[in-house]
Amino acid sequence: MRRKAAVAQGRDAGTVTLEMVAEAAGVSASTVSRILNGTAAVSQLKRQSVDDAIARLGFVPNPVARGLAGGRTLSVGVITQSIDSPFYGTAMRGIEEALDPAGYSPLFVSGHWNAAEESRCIDVLRSRRVDGIIVLTGRLSDQALRSYAKSLPVVVTGRSLKAPGLVALNFDNFEGARLATRHLIELGHRHIAFIAGDPLHPDATQRQRGYQAALEEAGLSYDPQLVAPGLYQEDSGLSAVEALLRTRRRFTAIFAANDQMARGAALGLHRRGLRVPTDISLVGFDDLPASRYALPPLSTVRHPAQDIGRLAAQAMLDLLRGVKPAVQSPAPEIVVRESCAPPAR
């Protein structure tokens, strides 16, 4: 009777412990611990007794304490570049989907495309004793990433890099841009404008190189006046279209280096009374979820952010298990929707 009273008192005080669950279920505390960790070989009846006790007492397992008992916190630091980015937000969802079933929790911080800020983020995450760090692109140097990987596992996207304790996942931005430009050429376009991304991003320069390569392969001349700078955001796509129209250079199609700038470009064309794709065809890059619902639905290069997030998290889990990761970035592909048509004659 006194034992039951102690259990009830602990529950009322909000201090239900693993030992109290064990007492209520009639098993040892180590058995409860093994059941919670998924390592116990016990009968279904005994497992059900523990589950019933947990439900009755309202016991909430402490994953940090369980992880620390094994030398880990069961947390993974994730450095994104902008929490509110549609692309990186989708990647973070993929990371969560892969880490959660394995019992790991992500800790998200933003580096804001600043190497010093990213370095500060890593210091913060290390102070939280994360078991590993995933870096979504960013501006940390390769040397810095190699150095961090000496003390804890690191997975980085958007890089081609090899080092012990480090896995890099690099998407073929060059080939994706070449596919997008080639698609417009195959439709009959010969005057194709390009809205570039932030020149400080390696993927932006690769996409511009892919655009130029497709023109050269088709025997078309590269016209620098048909290239407008952008910053990977909607407002820069709008500004780029206005700049292109001011040149009075003829173009029948636009390839924007990401979907966000393509949406801004579509607005700029609409304000000038130009229709997509009747007057100007439009292609983006990334295949963000919203792009299929644009008016018209946007043709784009599939850069599967959610899959890349899942792959990055899977690579991290492999590193933490001591298994050599065998993940590989998916190949780019063109997603044809309704924003492209042959040029008007």
N, C-alpha and C positions, 0 to 999 in steps of 0.2 A: 504493500500500500504506500509506504514511504517513497519507493522508487517511482511509482506512478505519479505521486504528488510532486516529486522533484522534476519529472519530465514536464508535467503540466505547468509548474512554476517557471521553468526555463522557457517554455513556449510562450507563456504570457509575457515574459520579460524580453522576448525577441532575441534570445540567446540559444537557440536550438543548435546543439553540437552534433558532430558525427557520433560521438559516444552515446548520446541520448537516443539517436536513431537505432544504434546497435542494440541498446537495452530494450527498446520498444519492440524490435523485430526478433529479439531472442538470439542474436548472433554476435560475433566478435566485431570490434571496431575495424580490424584489419579486413574482415570479410566485406563490410560495407564499403571500405575504401577500394577494394579490388573490384567490386561490382560497379562502383561509380567510374572507375578507370577502364572498365570493359575487359579486365584481365582475370576475372574470377571464373573458375569452373565449378559452379554450384548448381543445385537442383532448381527447377523452375519454381517449386514451392518456396524455397528459401529466398530466391530473387523476388518473388511476389510479396513476401513478407516485408522485405526491405523497401520495396516500392510503396507498399501500403503505409509503412511507418513514415516514410518521407512525405507522402501526401497528407497524412493525418497531422503531423507535427509542423508542416510548412517549412521543412528544411531546405535551404538553398545552398548547394555545394559552392565552395570557394575555389574557382579555377586557378586563381593566382597562388593560393596556398598549395594546391595540388601540384601545380607546375613547379613551385619553388622546392617542393620535396624531391622532385626529380632534377633540380638544377635549372629549371626553366620557368618563364613567366607566362608561357602560352600566348604571347603577343608578338605581333610583327609590325614594325614601323613602316609607314608608307609615305614617301615624299611625293606629293603631286605638285603641280605647278599653279593650279588655281582650282579651289574647291568648287567654284560655280561654273567651271568649263563643261560644256555638254560632252566633249570628247573624254576628258579625264574623269568626269563624273560617271560615265558609262564604264570606263576601265576600273574604277574603284568598286563598282557594283560586282564586276567579275571577280575581283580579288576577294570580296566578302563571300561570294558564293563558293569559292574554293576553300577558303580558310575555315569557315564556320563548321562544316561537317567534320573537320579534323580537330576541332576543339580550340582553334586559335582565334584570337580577336585582332583586327587591324587597328592601329592608331594612326590617323590621318593628319598630316601637317602640310602646309603650302610653302613652296620655295620661291614662288613668284618670279621664276626665271632669273634668279640671282644666285650666283655661286656662293657668296658669303652667307646669304640667308639659308641656302640649302645646307651649308656646313653647320650653321647654328641649329638647324632642325635635327641634324644627325646627333649633335651633342645633347639636345633635349631628349631624343629617343633613346640614346644610350643611357642617359640618367634614369630613364624609366625601365631600364634593364630588358629591353626588347630582345627577342631571340634572333632576329634578323631584320634586314632593312630592304625594302623594295623602293627603287628610285624610278619614277616615271619620267623618262627623258632628262630634262634639266640641263644645267650648265656646269656641274661639277666636272673637273678635269678627269681624264682617264687615270692619271697618276693618283689623284685623291681617292677615287673609287677603289683602285688596287690596294691602297694603303688601308682603307676602312675594312676591306675584305680579309685582312690579316687577323682581325680580332673578332669578327662576326660575319655570318653569311650575308652576301649582297646579291640582289638581282636588279638589273637595270634594263630598261627598254630604250629603244631608239639608238643603240650603240652596237658596234662590232668590236668586242673587247674580250680578251681571255686573261684569266688570272686564277690562282688557287682560291677557292671559296667564293667565286664570283661567276654568275651566269648573265650573259647579255642576250637580249632578244631584239633583233633589228628587223624592221619592216622594209621591204624593197620599194622605197618611195620613187626612185628613178623609174622602175618598170611600171609602177602605177600611173605615173604622169605620162609615160609613153603610151600606155593603153588608152588613156583618156583622150589624148591628142589624136592618136591614130583613129579612134572611133569617129571623131569629127571629120577627119580627112576622108575616111571611108564613106561618110555621108555626102561628100562632095565639097566640103568647105576648104577654101584655099587661103582665106584671110582670117586667121584665128588669133584673137587677143588672149593675153595671159595676165591674170592677177596673181602676183607673187606673194609669198608669205614673208614673215619676218626674216630678214637676211641673217640675223644672228642665230637662227635655228638651222642645224644641219639638214633637217628634212626639207626645209624650204629651198635650199640650194639644190638638193637632189631632185626635187620636183621640177624646178626650172630647167635643169639639165635634161630631164626626161622629155619635157615639152620641146626643147630645141632639137633633141635627137630625133624625135618623130618627124619634125619638119624636114630635117636634113634627109632622112630616109625616103621621104616622099618627094624630094627634089624641090622643096619650097624654101624660099629665102626667109631668114630670120630678120624681123623688123623690130628693133629695140623700141620704136615708138608705139608698138602694140603690146608692150609690157608695162604694166602699171604696178607700183609698189602697194603692198598691203601688210596688215599686221595680224592676220588670222581672226579678226573680229568683224561683225556685221557692218559696223560703221566704216571700216576701211574698205570693204567691198563696194559700198555705196560711193565713197569718195573716188575709188579707182575707176568706176564706170563713168563718173562725171569727167574725170581727167582724160579717159580714153575718147569720149565723145568730143571733148574740146580740141583734140588733135585733128579732127575731121578726117582721120585716116579710116579707110573703109575696112570694116570687119563684119563677118556674118555669124561668128561664134565666139564664145568666151569660155576659156578653161580657167576656173578659179582654184587656187591651191588648197582650199578647204571649203566645206559646205557652208560654214558660217559666212564667209565672204561671198559665196555664190548667192545666198539669200539677200545680202545687202545689195549685190549687183542686180538681182531681179527687181528690187524696189527702185533702184536708180533707172533701170530701163522703163519700168512702168510709169515713172514720173515724166519721162520723155515721150510717152506715147508709143513705146516700142514693145511689141508682144513677144513673149517666149512661148514656143519656139518659132512662131510664124516669121518674125523679123530677125531675131537673134537666138541662136541655140546656146544652151548653157550647160556646162558640166562642172560638178564639184569634186571633192575628194574627202573621204572619211566614211560616207554613208551613215551619218548620224540618224538615230531613230526618227527625228522630226522630218528628215528629208523626203521620206515617202509620202508625207502629208502636205508638202508644199504645193502651191498652185503655180504652174503644174508640178506634179511630182518630179523630183530632181534626179536626173541621171548623174551618176557619181562613181568614184572608185571605192570599192569596199575595203575599208581599213578597220577590221573588226575590233573595236576598242574593248568590248566586253570579253571576247575570246582572248585577247592579249593580256587583259587583267587576270583572267583565270590561269593562263599559261604561266604568267609571272609568279602567281601564288603557288601553283603546282611545283614550279622549279624551286621555290623557297622551301616548300614542304619536303621535297626530295633532299635538298641540302641539309635540312635539319635532321633527316633520318639517316644521313650518311650515305645516301644513294646518289649516283651520278645522274643528274637530270638529262633527259633525252627530249626536251621540248624544242619545238621549232616554230617560228612565226609563220602564219598562213601566208600564202602567195596572194598578191593583189588581183582583183578581178573587176571588170567594168560592170556596173549595174545599170542596165538601160531602162529608163522610164520615159516620161513624156516631155522632157524639157529640150529634146533635140529633134531636129528634122533636117532634111536636105535644104540647102540655101534657096531662098526665093530667087527666081530668075528675072 
